[in-house]
């Protein structure tokens, strides 16, 4: 260590680093854990969070560090890589450091974006297990979610085929009278399969199910994944799963998992998944993995459970927020922290020369295609023109009462002049700035970042929420749109406005989190508008209700819950060494 990432692929670096990766028993000794707090799973382990929390409940929390970013290109700007690099840098400084990131979905892993393990020398290992199912959390979510659909569709078939007396005599069931045009739930799988977005099920005869339109989403978009990210314990999970709305009956009343008596069985699938998985950076700092991606609709954060035990186990605990600060940090700030009761000490804002050039008017960036020359050759003017996007996100984090650390995540094609102009602008705005080469050099390349974060953690911040929980839904959305996105206001469609008024009038929704839904590729609802657009309004077309997670999701634009697989996906380059059984080609 460090390896040469310009000559080695990520999977090769991971394979080399894995030779000295601690075993579960070695981790137990290294972290001071009790034998029954570590649940071995091959060469990995889960941590029994309830036992750890109970034993360490009197210990003060460590420093809480969130990693977010400026508005990214479609390729991402390295939040996971920076999270790994920061942990490695803090480790080089002799700090007791750990962190938590989210588990990647099989959809992006086998599609265009690839895994979310970081990269180069700032990598999470073992990369293969991380990228391909890990210890089974996503599989548990798929089984729990699809079990609900099995219960619902079977009930609809039996209610069609039997009279009320027969239902009572055969199954001791009351008629739910589900409206087949108002089934909210669908099926899930963990791949990008656009051909399954809209389907018809139940084709055949009377015994072949209930014929109706249905749909598939990607597994990590499931409400159960959203629930996993915010629960505090198993009892909380069981209660929330029981409140999931699957459909509405013909009178307009919600039909929940509890109505179908399937919530207990669903929760049984989730029992192992409530415990985070313990993994490692390429330089052997401990890192937990818990919950998954999809910050479009869900909270897009690693779990509250993992953060709670990380803050007890480590003096510095790093967590990551999905997408840019307008989505990921806003949800961390106003949803996750409100649910957890935890307050961050600092937020790291990841910026790249590449993204700033895009915001400055650079050519279109397309995932899966080679970058245009403008992004790999010096162009200080493009960087300068894109700086307003960085400054906007600095101001967003400041609104939460935190002075951010701007991390310039330097790619090997970035020049000194390009990085210097970013540093000058951020420092002029009053932020701490660190140039980091963690991808190239690992922890040694992240020492400046580590020092800046240590310094910032000693600051007294004035962390505060953007809005009080008592604020009405439409007022919350207006506040977020104007303050975080830079919109002039919000335009509600007639249907969305009517639904919002109904929700505001019903006290059961008063404590629901506001989970904004919009593109991550722009501050606006339009992914083609880069930089910091002016003179625009945010259109809200609908409000989704996640009654188990207790989310109200105002929809700006169209977000598909099932992404599509591109024409040149990563699956074409992933293979197995048939002599060793090792997976090759992951990135």
N, C-alpha and C positions, 0 to 999 in steps of 0.2 A: 504494500500500500504506500502511496496511491498508485493505481494502475493508469494506463494511458488510454483514456476514453476516445481519443481520436483514432486509435487502432483496434480497440476492443469493443465489441457490442455489449450492451447492458447485461444480457444473460450470461456472457462470458465473465464479466467482472463479478457478477453475483456468484457464479460457480466457483471462482477462485477464492472469494472471500468466505464462502461457506465452509471451507476446509477448517477454519478456526472458530466457527460460530459456537457459542456456548450451548451446551445441552440443557434440557429442562432442569436437571439436578444442579448443574453449574449456575444457572440463572437463580435458582432458589437460594444457593449460598451467597451469590454475588449481591442479590437484592435483599437479603435478610428475611426471606419469606419462610413460613412454616410449611411442613411437608404437605398438609392437607389443603393448603392454599394454591398449590400448583397441580393442575390437571394435565398430565402428559397426553400429547396427541402426536404420535410419531416423533419427529425431531423438533416439533413445536409444542406449545402448551397453552392451555387456557388458564386464566387466573380466576379464582373464586372470589368475586368482588365483595360479596356479603361478609365473608370471613375476614378479608383484609380491612374492609371499612370498619367492622366492629373492633378489630384489634388495634387499629390506628386512629380510632375516633378522637382521641385526646391530643393527637399530634397536630401542630399548626400546619396549614397548607403551605405549599411552596409557591414560587412565582408562576403566574398564569400568563402564558404568551400565546397570542393568536397570530396566525400567518394568513394574510389575505393578499390581494393584488390589484393592479390597475386593470382596466378593461382589456381583455386578452385578444390575441389573434385566435383563429380557430385551432391553433396548435397548442394553446396553453402556454403560460409564461414561467412555469416551474415552481408552483407553490409547494408541491410535494418534495421536489428536489431541494428547495430552500429549507423546508422543514427538516429534512434529513441533514443537510449541510449545517444548519444552525445547531442541531444536537451534536454533531461531530465537532464543531468549533467549540461549543461549551464544554464538551468532553476533553478537548485539548487543553482547555483552561482549568482542568481539574474539578469541574463542577459535577455534582450529582444530578444528572439530567436524564430525562426521558420524554416521551411524547405519545401522541395518538393520532393516527390518520384513518381514513376510511378505506374499506375494502373495495377494490375495483370490480366493476361489472364485466361479465364475459362478453357483453355486447361490444363496448369499445376495445377490449383487449384483442378480440379477433376481427375488429373492423379497421378503422383508420387511425384513431387516436392512440391505441395501444394501452398498456397497463398504466397504473398510477403509482408505481414504485419509486418514483424519482428517477435519477439517471446518473451516468458517469460514476464518480466516486462518492456521490451523495445519493445512495441507493439503499432501499430496504431489501433485506435478505431473509430467507431464501425466496428468490423472485418467482420461481415456478409455482410453489405452493400459494404465494400471495395472489398470483394472477389466475389461478385455476381452482377456485373453490375454497381454498384455505381450510378452515376446520368446519365448514359446512353451514355458516350463517345464512347465506343466500339460498342454499338448498332448503333450509328449514323455513325460510320466509315463503319460498315458492310452494312448499307443501301445505303450510298453514293457510296461505291465501287461496290456493286452488281447492283446498278442502271446503272452504266456505262456498265456492261456486258449485262444487259437487252437491253440497247440502241444499243449496238454493234451487238448482235446476232439477234435482230429484224431487224436491217438495212440489215444485210447479207441475211436474209430470204427474205425481200421485194425486194432487188436488184436481187435475183435469180428468183423471181416470176414475176417481172414486167419489161417492157421495159423502156428505158430512158424517153420516152414521158409519159408513165403512172406514173412513179415516179414524174415527174415534175407536172403533172396534179393533181394527188391524194395528194401528200405530199409536193410539192415544194422542192424536194430534188435532189441534184446532185448525180451521182453514185460515190461511194468511191472505189469500186472494191477491197475490202479487200482480202488479201491472207489468206485463212483459215489455211495454214500451218505456218503462222507467226503472230498468235494472241498471244501477250505477256501477256496480262491480263488473270486472271482466276476468279473464284468465291472464296468467303471467308466465314468461319464460325469460331466461337471462341471455338472450341474443337479440341482435337488431334484425327484426324480421318484418319488413314493411307489408308483406303479403298477408300478415295476420292482424293488421290494424282493424279491419272490418270483416267479420265472418258471419256465416249462418250455421247454427248448431241444431241438433235434434232431427236431422233429416232421416227419413225412413218410416218405420211403422210406429204404432201406438206405444210399443215398449222401448223405443229408441230415444227417449228423452222428449223434452219440450222444444218444439221448433220455434226459433226466434233469432233475431240478429244479436250478435255478441261481438267481443273484441279481445285482443291481447294487448298487454302492455309489457314493457321490459321489467324484469323482476324488481330492480331497485326503485322503481316508481311506486311500488306497492305501499299502501297506507301502513302496512305492518312494519316496513322498513322505517317509515317516519316515526312510528311508535317506539321502535327499538332505540332510536336516537335520543329520545327525550324522557324515557321512563326512569324512575329512581330505584325500583326494585321489582320483584316478580309479582307482588300483589298489585302494583300500579299497572304492570303490563296486562295482567288478567282482566282488570277492570276496564282498561281502554279497549282491549280486543273485543270485549263483550258489548261495547257501544258502537262498533263499526256499522255504518248504514250500508246495506248491500243493495237495497231497492226500495221502492215505495209501493204501497198497496193501491187499490183502485179508488180509495177514498183520500189518497194523498198522504197517508201516514207512513213514517219510516219503518222499514223492515230490517231489523238488526240481527247480528250474529246470535245474540241472546234469544231473540224470537225463534230462531232456527235451532236453538240448543246445540250450537256447534262451537261456541267460544272456548269452552273448556278443552275440547279436542284440539282446536287450533293452538291454544297456549301450550299444550303438551309437546307440540313440535318445537316450540320456541325455548324450552327450558335450557338446553345446552347453550343456545345462542345468546343468552343474557350475559354470559361471562366473556370478557374480551380475550383475544388471542395475543400472546406475547411473541414479538419478533425482534429484529435487530437491524441497526444500520450497518453499513459495510465496515464501520469502524467499531462496532459492537457496543453501541449505546442501546439500551432497551427501548422498544417502541411498541405500544399497544395498537391493535387494529380492531375497530368496532364500528358498526353501522356502515352505510354505503353512500354512493354519490347521488346524483339527480337533484341538484339544488334548484332546478326549475320550479318544482312544486313542493318538494319536501324541504326540510330545514337545511340539508346539505352540509352537515357537520358530523364530525366524529361524536360518539355518544357522551351523554352526561355521565353515565356510569364510568366510562373509561377516564374521563377528566377527573372525576371525584377520587378514584383510587390513585391516579397519576399524581395528583396534587398532594396526596399523603405519602406516596413512595419517593417522590423526587423533589429536590430543592428548586429545580426549574422544569416546568412541564409545558411542552409545546403542543398546540393543537392547530388544526388547519380548517379554514372556512372555504367552502366551494365557491368557484367563480370569483368575480371581482368584488371590491368592497361595496358596490351598490347593491349586490345581492347577498353574497356570502357574509360579509362583515355585518351588513344591516340585520340579517337574520341571527347571526351570533349575538349581536348587541341587544336586539329588542325581543328575541324569542328564546334563544338558548339560555342566555344569562338570566332572563326573567324566570324561566322554568327551573333553572338549577340553583339560583341564588348565589352563583359565583361571579366574581368581578375580576376582569383581566388587569394585569399590571402594564401591559404594553401590547401594541399591535404592530407587526412587521408588514410593511407594504411592499410587495415584490414588483419591481419595474424592470422592463427589458428595453434595450435599444430597438429591438425588432417591433415591439408593440407600439412604441412611441413613433417610430417611422410610419407605421400604418395609420395612426391617428393624425399624423402630420400630412397626410395625403399620398402616402405610398401606394404602390400597386396592390391589387386584391391578393389576399393570402388564402389559399385553398388547401385544406387538409388532403394529403395524399399526393400533391403535386410539388415539384421542386420550387423553392423560394426564388422569386425574382432577384436579380442582381442587386437591386436597391437595398435589400436587407442583409447582404453579405459584404457590401463594399461601403466605405466611409461616405456618409452624407449627413453632415452636422445640421444642415438646414432642415431636413425632414424631421430629425429628432427635436429640434427647437420648436418646430411648428406643432409637434404632438405633445409638448409639455403641459398644456392646459388640462389634459386628461389626468395626468399625475397630480397636479395641484388640486384638481377637483376632489380626488379621492383622499388626499391629505386633509382637506377641509371636512370631508365626511367623518373621518376618524376623529378629528378634533372636536366635532360636534358631540361625540360621545364622551368627551372629557379626557381624551388620551392624546398625547403627542406621539405620532408614529415614528418608527424607525424605517426609513426607506432603504430597502435592499436593492442595489443595482445587481441583478443576476446576470453576470457578464458571460456572454458566449465567446468562444475563441475567435470569432470573426469581428467582434466589437472593438473599436479603436479607443485609444485614450481620450482623444478629443470628443468623441461621442459620449463617453461616460462622464467626462468632466462637465459637460454642459448640463447633464442631468443632476450631478452633485450640486452645482452652483444654484440651480433653480430650487431644488429641495431645501438647501441650507438657507437660501434667501427667504423661503416660506417658513423658516423656523423649525424644520424637522431635522432629526439626526439622520445621517446618511452613512451607509457602508457599502463599499464595493466588495463583492464576494465572488470568488472563483471556486466555489465548492464542487461544481461539476467536474472541473479539471483537476483540482488538488485536494478534494475532501476537506477534512477539518482544518488543515493548514491554510487552505484558501478561504476559510470562513472566520478567521480570527478577528478581523476588523468588525464583522457582523456580530460575533459573539460579544465582543467588548462593548459595542454600542447597545446591545440588548441588556447586558448586565447593568450598564450605566442607567438605561431608561427604566429598568425595574426598580431602581432606587428612588425614582421621582415619585412625588405624591400626585396622583391624578384625581380628577373629579368626575369619575365615571357616573353617567346618568342616562336614563332611557330617553328616547326621542319623544315619546308620548306616554301619558298615564294610561293605565289599563281601563280607566273609566271613559276614555275618549271613544266616541262612536266610530263605527267601521269606516264610513265615508270620510270622516275627518282625519282618521289615521292615514288612509290612502292619500289624501290631499297633502298631509304633512310629509309623508315619505316621498311622494312624487316631486314636491317642490324643493325639499331640503336635500334629499339624497340623489335624486335623478337630475334635478335642475329644470324640471318642467314648469310651465306657466300655470298649470292647473290640471284638472282631471275632467274628462268627458265620459259620462256613464251612458251606456245604451239603455233604452227604456226597460228591457228585461232585467239588466243588471241592477239598475236603480231601484226597481220594484223589489227585487230579491234583497238588496241591501237594507231597504226600509223595513222589510219583514223581519230580517235577522236582528236589526237594531231594536225592534220592538219586543223581541223575545228575550227574556232575562237569562235563559239557559245558555245563550251564546255570548254573554257579557265578558266572560273570562277566556274566550277563544283567542288564540294567537292569530295575528294578521300575517299571512304567508303569501307575499307577493309573487306573481307568476309573470315573468317576462324574459326576453332574450338576455343572454349573458354577453353578447357580442357588441352591445351598445348601451350607453346610458339611457337611451330611449327604448321604445317598444319595437323599433325598426332596426334589425341587425346591420343594415347597410350604412347607417348614420354613425360616423366615427367622431372622435375628438370629444368636444363638449358642445353639443348642438344647442342653439338658442331659438326661442320663438316657437315652441312646440307644446302640445298638450298630450297627456297620457290617456288613451282610450281604454276603458274597462268594459268588456263585452259580457262577462259572466262572473259569478262567484261560486266556487266549488266549496262543498262542506265535507270535511274529514272529521266525522263525529267521534271517532276513537282517539285520534291524535289531538283533537280539539283545535283544528286549524280552519280558518276561513280564508279561502284562496282567491283573491281578486285576479281575474285573468286579463292581462294586457297582451293582445296579439294571440296567435295560435301556437300552442305548444303541444306537440304529439308525445303521448306517453310511450310510444313505440318508435324508436329511431329506425332508420333504414341502413342497410349495409351498402357500402360504396362499391364502385366498379373495380377497385384494386385494394381489397382488404388485406389486413395482416395475416389472415388465415392462410393465404397463399404461400407465406414464407415460414410458417411454423411447422416443425416436424419433430421427429423423435430419432435419436441415435439408437438403432435397434440392438446394438451390442451392450450399451450401458443403461438404456431406458430413460436417458435424460432428455428433457424437452429443450429444443433449440429454436432460436428465432424470435423469442419474445422481446419486446422493446417497450 
